[in-house]
Amino acid sequence: MNKAVSIDKPMLRVSVAPHILEKRTTSHLMYHTLLALVPALLAGIYFFGFAALKLALICMATAVACEAGMQGLMGRKLAVKNGSGLLLGLLFALVCSPELPWWTAVVGTAIAVILGREIYGGLGNNPFNAVLVGWAVVRISFAEQMNTWIMPEPLFGLEPGGYIEYPPLEVMKIDGVEALVDLPWLDLFIGNVPGTIGTVSVVAVLIGAVYLLARRIITWHIPVSFLASAWLFGIIFWLIDPETYANPTIHLLSGWMVLGAFFLATDKGTVPVTGPGMIIFGIGCGLITMIIRYWGGYVDGVAFAILLMNATTGLLDRVRPRVYGRVKEVA
């Protein structure tokens, strides 16, 4: 008499392409990126006080809680220890004003986690940058709360920057280029101007960017093509009409440009994986950002530029380096 044989089903998991063999773990990538963002957070605390730290902690706690809740609700293995929720929450806080009401931060972070990432199946399956999805929703829905700014008040050493009362890009949009004539570029570089917590200090963001590049967490393709295309596009119009269009270097030092290029546009899973594809992605981000800044209804176009280019990632992944050689024909 034959006995029934129990055959275990093979545990084959098929995820969306591309499939890349990588020795580094998700935790490795997330925690090193968190470490790279510490200088930007410290700069935000230095210029805007401990309200910046409070907002960051609220967003990080909200992100982890929502991530754990969604993973439990959808029957997936809890993966909050990999640091992806902490990173998402911190990034969301860094692109917000320190004066943002706590409830708005909670709503935005929750949307970023739930609708920006987990609803698609979790980290790596989301087609759009989750942080920017959450930010875009609250920016459109709660414009007044998202558009509240405070003057920088350095905790020690520097005198408060008092040249402008609003972020530089807003000043340019409302009052024109002439309003920034007396603004020292050094204030833009170190962050002694009104703005969001993690984007005002270009030097702090660059310190983190150098760390990411040195650790090979990101490559140069997207950041360099992003910043170069924006600068080249800007210099053309500046040379044509300098009274209407600002020096393109001011655009690089203002708003989200540097943080966006190194930390948001390089989000794993939402950007191309080939070198040529990444360069095209970065160029698209730079050009769309400048188009929105010049002629769009929003002051800073970085977030919308990245989201729009995320939609092209599947197509850009088909752009591959030229293959040299030939295949022998077999008779």
C-alpha angles and dihedrals in degrees: 000000000000117000121221111255118218112220117193115224112244113253098233115165118190117195131182119281144291100070113195128176107229127173094201117087128229089251090054092054095043099047094045089051090049089052090050090055094055094089091053091049092047090050089052091051091047094053102032105027131235092317084083092056091046092054091047092052092048092051094046093049091047092049094051092046094049092045092052092044094051094045091051093045093050094045096245127140112269110253103172092122092069091078098236092120092049091050093048092050094048093048091050091052092048093058093051134080115259086235093062110128112251094238091055090052090050093049093047094047092047091051090049092054100038104035098021099049123353097052088063094053103279137281114001096019099075113102095204132050102270095210091055093046090058093042094049092052095052093039090058096036100041103028095154094053092044093050100058116116137185131201116255115256109187112217092227144345103027131071114239113268106247104171097101134021097207135041112289095249091053091050090052092048094049106029103023134239094300091069090069097050094103096039109113113234087220089066089053092049098049096035105250092145135083115276145102122323100256105026105056096075108065093179092055092050091048091053089057091044092055089051092052092049093046091051090045092236087134134015130230097247102090101034095047095044090045095052096037095051092047092049094046092047090049096048092056093059093039090056091047096048116002091174092063103030123052126230105281091232088065088057091053091050095046133073124348098328101113097034089046094050096049106028110022106032090049095058108145115244097020098068134061119273101210122084096238091045092052092049092052089046091053093047090051091050092050096048096045091047092055093044090054092045093051103039109004130101094242124076098224121030101188097102095047092043092055093046091051092049091047086067090061097051095098091054095043091053086069090063102095135173116266113270114226124210130033140260116249115237114236116215 
